Amino acid sequence: MTDAIVPSRSPAATHLPAAPQRVRGYWGSVWRRLRYDYVTLFCLVLILIIVASAVFAPELAPLDPYKSSMAHRLKPIGYRNYLLGTDEQGRDMLSRLLFGGRVSLSMGILPVVLATAIGGLFGVLAGYYGGKVNTVIMRTMDVFFAFPSVLLAVAISGSLGGGIVNQLLTLTIVLIPPLCRVAETATAQVRTMDFVDAARATGASTLSILFTHVIINVMSPVVVYASTLVSVSIILASGLSFLGLGVSPPTADWGLMLSTLRQSIYVQPWVSAIPGIAILVTSIAFNLVSDGLRQAMDVRS
């Protein structure tokens, strides 16, 4: 019986170089972790749907949100052409909910963006320079920290008066101190690192160090923390509108709708609860997305 012939393996074949592994950067790792966080992805899709429905409200609204009809006031969900019923003046709830999302989301996102820019800048300056600059900036922020955010928002809004512009200014002032503190803490840690000392030793200017090294490394924790404040801003804005310190009627706003419908809760409880459900779902979605983003951007995980 003949022996089987085993083909000889050439030396070159035994030492083939391994295929180069793909180097995944920081943002690639963040996206890889987010891809498998299904709760965060679901809430992100939900937020995109809510934002899109608010942006395209004129095209999606079935009826005029400001047209009232006393003959059709406080109709239940599913009544004729009113998919979500009508409010106390006979206006279509679905149309007002879509248009109200424009104001509520704007009051949730715009104040956070402005407060991040202003508070982040003051925090970076306080953390980098230290000394008297830090004392003046941070002690000023401590004055605002002495008041609860809701009480501070009510006090500022009561002084400025109602309206969208004053409400935007009020929420921005309330959100600046916490963002400033986060930026100051992160900057105080970054400024003592070796790459900042090396840049300083090479003769780089202060502005170059701040924008090239400090702000880029401080941006991540500040943005993550700012994302958690969107839901807070939405709730504060709705609370101000509920108290009559926000937008004025007949502007569609979730907080204002909740305020005007509270008298009808015993007549049509489900219709009265619709604006509150919208606020709750949106706030929870933003909170869960911010938690998922924080975990994905944490390099220690």
C-alpha atoms as one frame of an Amber mdcrd trajectory, in Angstrom:
protein
   0.000   0.000   0.000   1.499   3.292  -1.032   1.909   6.088   1.396  -0.122
   9.246   0.872   1.866  12.069  -0.528   1.664  15.093   1.721   2.446  18.317
  -0.090   5.343  20.099   1.489   4.698  23.550   2.899   7.156  26.093   1.691
   8.963  28.170   4.292   7.501  31.305   2.785   3.987  29.964   3.330   4.611
  29.281   7.006   5.701  32.834   7.683   3.102  34.846   5.821   2.657  38.275
   7.365  -0.593  38.687   9.260  -3.195  40.925   7.745  -2.959  44.394   9.252
  -5.680  45.026  11.804  -7.852  48.036  11.307  -7.093  50.692  13.871 -10.301
  52.011  15.350 -10.148  55.603  16.552 -11.953  57.168  19.479 -15.128  58.078
  17.604 -15.100  54.699  15.890 -15.089  53.036  19.296 -17.897  55.312  20.452
 -20.019  54.348  17.447 -19.226  50.646  17.947 -20.538  50.811  21.518 -23.604
  52.791  20.479 -24.491  50.255  17.761 -25.166  47.600  20.378 -27.020  49.881
  22.794 -30.519  49.224  21.486 -32.272  51.323  24.122 -30.245  54.387  23.160
 -30.794  53.772  19.454 -34.550  53.360  19.956 -34.753  56.604  21.951 -32.613
  58.365  19.351 -34.988  57.274  16.586 -37.923  58.416  18.742 -36.314  61.846
  19.209 -35.720  62.136  15.463 -39.397  61.336  14.839 -40.507  63.954  17.374
 -38.177  66.583  15.927 -39.235  65.775  12.354 -42.923  65.993  13.292 -42.314
  69.419  14.824 -40.290  70.685  11.856 -42.858  69.497   9.320 -45.864  70.411
  11.473 -47.486  72.632   8.782 -47.484  69.670   6.370 -48.484  67.016   8.926
 -51.165  68.905  10.860 -54.611  67.775   9.631 -56.392  70.993  10.696 -55.675
  74.580  11.612 -54.316  74.509  15.203 -55.778  77.924  15.969 -59.270  77.460
  14.532 -61.768  77.058  17.370 -65.274  75.630  17.329 -67.382  75.830  20.465
 -69.724  73.190  19.006 -66.877  70.654  19.093 -65.155  71.542  22.372 -63.728
  68.770  24.577 -64.507  65.935  22.202 -62.965  62.515  22.995 -60.123  60.794
  21.190 -61.186  59.513  17.760 -64.185  61.843  17.393 -64.890  62.354  13.659
 -61.835  64.027  12.080 -60.230  64.823  15.442 -57.822  61.936  15.950 -56.758
  63.090  19.446 -59.936  64.960  20.310 -60.354  68.690  20.876 -59.404  71.130
  23.620 -61.533  73.508  25.661 -62.039  75.800  22.653 -62.735  73.064  20.105
 -59.275  73.174  18.507 -57.733  70.015  17.087 -55.395  68.484  19.690 -53.197
  66.661  17.176 -52.496  69.831  15.221 -51.764  71.797  18.372 -49.536  68.995
  19.664 -47.441  69.093  16.486 -47.124  72.887  16.518 -46.553  72.897  20.273
 -43.569  70.606  19.779 -41.871  73.385  17.832 -41.907  75.730  20.807 -41.181
  73.088  23.448 -38.255  71.541  21.567 -36.843  74.975  20.763 -36.995  75.899
  24.434 -35.295  72.609  25.253 -32.432  72.730  22.744 -31.610  76.412  22.117
 -31.012  77.370  25.790 -28.701  74.363  26.213 -26.699  75.326  23.111 -26.332
  78.940  24.256 -25.551  77.966  27.846 -22.942  75.439  26.654 -21.161  78.094
  24.604 -21.270  80.770  27.313 -20.828  78.585  30.390 -18.185  76.447  28.690
 -16.145  79.527  27.772 -16.262  80.954  31.302 -15.441  77.540  32.757 -12.413
  77.075  30.494 -11.092  80.534  31.392 -11.619  79.916  35.112  -9.993  76.491
  35.022  -7.016  77.490  32.880  -6.020  80.784  34.481  -7.021  79.978  38.060
  -6.285  82.549  40.769  -8.388  85.687  40.776 -10.032  84.859  37.453 -11.249
  81.555  38.868 -12.411  83.204  42.081 -14.452  85.910  40.353 -16.112  83.574
  37.838 -16.840  80.637  40.127 -18.038  82.707  43.095 -20.440  84.467  40.733
 -21.739  81.077  39.624 -22.097  80.036  43.275 -24.578  82.881  43.753 -26.859
  81.266  41.149 -26.254  77.838  42.694 -27.693  79.137  45.965 -31.183  79.002
  44.448 -33.037  75.932  43.158 -33.254  75.968  39.367 -37.063  76.112  39.343
 -37.196  79.002  41.821 -34.459  80.846  39.933 -36.281  80.382  36.623 -39.554
  81.646  38.108 -37.818  84.678  39.646 -35.993  85.655  36.448 -39.011  85.025
  34.224 -41.236  87.000  36.600 -38.824  89.931  36.375 -38.420  89.838  32.606
 -42.023  88.978  31.759 -43.477  86.393  29.411 -42.688  85.768  25.787 -40.480
  83.368  23.865 -37.396  85.622  23.896 -37.567  86.221  27.657 -38.161  82.523
  28.261 -35.104  81.667  26.168 -33.011  84.173  28.118 -34.304  82.847  31.444
 -33.474  79.221  30.684 -30.034  80.146  29.345 -29.164  81.994  32.564 -30.354
  79.073  34.681 -28.293  76.510  32.735 -25.016  78.455  32.535 -23.748  77.765
  36.128 -23.774  73.925  36.018 -22.129  73.861  32.594 -19.535  76.384  33.752
 -18.651  74.202  36.749 -18.238  71.071  34.603 -16.013  72.941  32.132 -13.924
  74.431  34.964 -13.357  71.035  36.581 -12.382  69.380  33.294 -10.061  72.261
  32.353  -8.296  72.150  35.726  -7.459  68.496  35.033  -6.351  69.020  31.432
  -4.079  72.011  32.044  -1.715  69.944  34.246  -1.186  67.214  31.628   2.103
  66.701  29.835   0.961  67.686  26.337  -0.145  71.103  27.610   3.220  71.618
  29.346   4.983  70.535  26.155   2.986  73.015  24.073   3.758  75.742  26.575
   7.469  74.851  26.504   7.580  75.134  22.709   6.402  78.724  22.979   2.799
  78.247  21.852   0.529  81.188  22.624  -2.239  80.992  25.209  -4.960  81.134
  22.553  -3.269  78.347  20.601  -3.069  76.148  23.707  -6.689  76.857  24.640
  -8.185  76.130  21.229  -5.772  73.398  20.103  -5.334  71.382  23.285  -7.642
  72.423  26.120 -11.053  73.045  24.560 -10.887  69.918  22.375 -10.250  67.705
  25.415 -12.810  69.529  27.574 -15.529  69.377  24.919 -16.399  65.715  25.447
 -17.522  65.861  29.130 -19.215  69.230  28.597 -21.238  68.014  25.590 -22.235
  64.825  27.385 -23.400  66.779  30.428 -25.179  69.329  28.226 -27.181  66.524
  26.610 -28.606  65.653  30.033 -29.887  69.224  30.437 -32.136  69.166  27.362
 -34.858  67.294  29.231 -34.425  69.638  32.212 -34.843  72.643  29.932 -37.998
  71.174  28.351 -39.544  70.568  31.776 -38.576  74.048  33.034 -39.995  75.685
  29.908 -43.221  73.716  30.230 -43.435  74.648  33.902 -43.019  78.347  33.133
 -45.718  78.155  30.465 -47.959  76.254  32.875 -47.573  79.097  35.398 -48.262
  81.742  32.752 -44.649  82.959  32.655 -43.781  81.521  29.247 -45.422  81.909
  25.872 -48.776  83.634  25.748 -52.025  82.259  24.267 -53.024  81.275  21.635
 -49.498  80.012  20.864 -49.394  76.226  20.892 -47.047  74.997  23.619 -47.149
  71.747  25.570 -46.910  73.453  28.946 -49.522  76.046  28.077 -51.839  73.340
  26.694 -51.469  71.432  29.937 -52.354  74.573  31.903 -55.475  75.424  29.911
 -56.727  71.828  29.965 -56.322  71.264  33.709 -59.851  72.554  34.291 -61.186
  69.831  31.994 -59.416  66.856  33.542 -62.661  65.472  35.005 -64.519  65.877
  31.688 -61.935  64.477  29.259 -59.007  63.095  31.305 -57.279  61.391  28.367
 -57.389  64.494  26.192 -56.085  66.609  29.086 -53.207  64.194  29.650 -51.907
  64.261  26.045 -49.557  67.282  26.452 -48.204  65.836  29.695 -47.545  62.489
  28.002 -45.680  64.297  25.208 -43.489  66.095  27.761 -42.851  62.866  29.676
 -41.937  60.762  26.623 -39.654  63.437  25.167 -37.864  64.042  28.478 -37.295
  60.322  29.110 -36.008  59.833  25.551 -33.470  62.654  25.917 -32.383  61.323
  29.316 -31.813  57.789  28.018 -29.916  59.047  24.977 -27.670  61.194  27.178
 -26.983  58.208  29.466 -26.101  56.018  26.501 -23.895  58.726  25.025 -22.085
  59.165  28.344 -21.362  55.444  28.604 -20.234  55.209  24.975 -17.859  58.174
  25.318 -16.352  56.941  28.584 -12.942  55.567  27.575 -12.679  53.634  30.841
 -15.603  51.425  29.798
